Amino acid sequence: MVNEEQVGFHKGAVSTLIKERQELARMLGIVDSLLQAHVEALKKLGVDITQQAPAEEKKTVKTKR
């Protein structure tokens, strides 16, 4: 019976983690869409985001460490 409980536990964990990963991918899609919309709006306003991107990337890398 103990082996069956362990199998059930791990199957449940895998199922939950798969659903969590799917939700995370959905959220990333939403964030990417919003980023793209803001970048396009900035382009229309004449702001060159490509010059600011490397500086923002460096800030993000420093913050993660």
N, C-alpha and C positions, 0 to 999 in steps of 0.2 A: 504494500500500500504506500509506503514511503516513496518508492521510485515513481509511482503514478502521480503522487502529489508534486514531486519535483518537476516532472514533465509538464504537468498542468501549469505550475508556476512559471516555468520558462516560456511556454507557449503564450501565456497571458502577457508576459513581459514583452515578448517579440511583437505581438499584436498591438499592444499599446505604443511601443516605440515606432512601429511603422506608421500608425496614425499620427503620432507627434511629428514625424519626419514629413509626412504629407502636409500637415498644417504649416510647418515651418516653410516648406517650399511655396505654399500658397501665399504666406505673408511676404516672402522675398519677392514674389511676383508683383504684389501690390506696391511694395516699397520701390521696386525698379520702375514701375509705371509712373509713380509719383515723381521720382527723380527725373525721369525723362521729360515729364510735363514741365517741371520747373526749369530744366536746362533749356528746353525749347522756348519757354517764356523769356528767359534771360537773353537768349539769342535774338529774339524779336526786339528786345529792348537795347540791343547793341552791346551786351556784355559778353566778352570772350572768356568763357568758362575754362577753356583749355589751358590758359595761363595760370589759373588758380588751382587747377586739379593737382599738380605735383605738390604744391605747398600743403593742401588739405590732406593728401596721402601721407606726407611726412608727419603731420600732426597726429593722424590716426595710428600710425606705426609706433610713435613715441608713447602714446597713451596706453596702448596694449601692453607694453613692456613694463 
